[in-house]
Amino acid sequence: MARIREQPEQALLLCAAILFSGATVFFGFFYFSLYWPYRTLFNEEGRYFDENTLIVYHEQNGLLIIPALACLALALLFGVSWWIRRRAAYRLVRRSQR
């Protein structure tokens, strides 16, 4: 098996993909914990008061899906870019061994 030497750009792309994947999980967790369970319970002012926990949830929490989707798109972009560059480097190594 050919050994592929990681370029700094490839390592940076992989780190960015991992960081944005973590941010996607972070924002997705907040979206699904602060908005999703209460999405049908908001009043006409866009608020829901939970009497058990004494917390007011706002309908604006639904906007947390925007950074979650943006981070997901960036994670996919950086991940696919890393995979394409790694695949090209692997093919280059295999051609040089023939």
N, C-alpha and C positions, 0 to 999 in steps of 0.2 A: 504494500500500500504506500502510495506516495505521501510524503509529509508536506503539508501546505504551510508556508510561513505566513503568519497573520501580519497584514499591513496595519499601520496605525489607523488608517481611515476605516478599515474593516472593524477593528476593535471599537472605534468610536461609534460606528453605526450600530454595532451590537449593544453597546452600553446605552445608547439613546433608545433603542427598541425596548430594552429591559426596563429602563426608567419610565418610559411612557406607558408600558404595560402595567407597571405598578400604579401610576397615576390613574389609569383607566379603572383599575380595581378600586382605588380609593374613592374616586368620584362616583363610580357605579354603586358602591356600598352606601354612600350617603344618599344617593338618589332613591335607592330601593328601601332604605330605612326611614328617610324623612318625608318622602312623598308617596310612594307606591301604595302602602297600606291604607292611606287616608284619602286617596284621589277621588273617591265618590262621597266623602263625608263633609266637604267644605261648604260653608254657608255662602250667601250672596256676597259677602265681603271678602271671601277668599280665605277664611280662617276656619280652623277646627280646634276646639278645646277638648283635650283628653282629660276627663274628670278623674281617672285613676292616677295619672302621673302629674297632673296639673301643668301640662305643657300645651302651649298654643302652637299648632302647626300652620304654616302659611302655604298658600297655593303657589307662591313664587319658588318654592323648593323644587318644583318640577323643572326649573331651568338648570338644575344640576346635570341634566342629561346632555346639555350642550358641551361642557368641558369633557365629560366622559366620552362622548362620540368623537370629539376633536382629538383627544389623546389616543383613542383607539385607531383613528385614521393615521396619526403620526407613527404610532407603534407599528402598524402594518406597513407603512411606507418605508420606515427605517429597517424593519425586519426583511422585507422583500429585497431592498437594496443590498443589504448585507448578504443575503442568500445568493443573489445574482453575481455579486463580486466574488464571493467564495467559490461559486461554481465555475466562474471564468478562470480563476486562479488554479483550480484543480485541473481543468482541461489543459491549461498551459503547462502545468507540471507533467501531466501524462504525455503530452506531445513531445516534450523535451527528453523524455525517457525512451522514446522509440528509436 
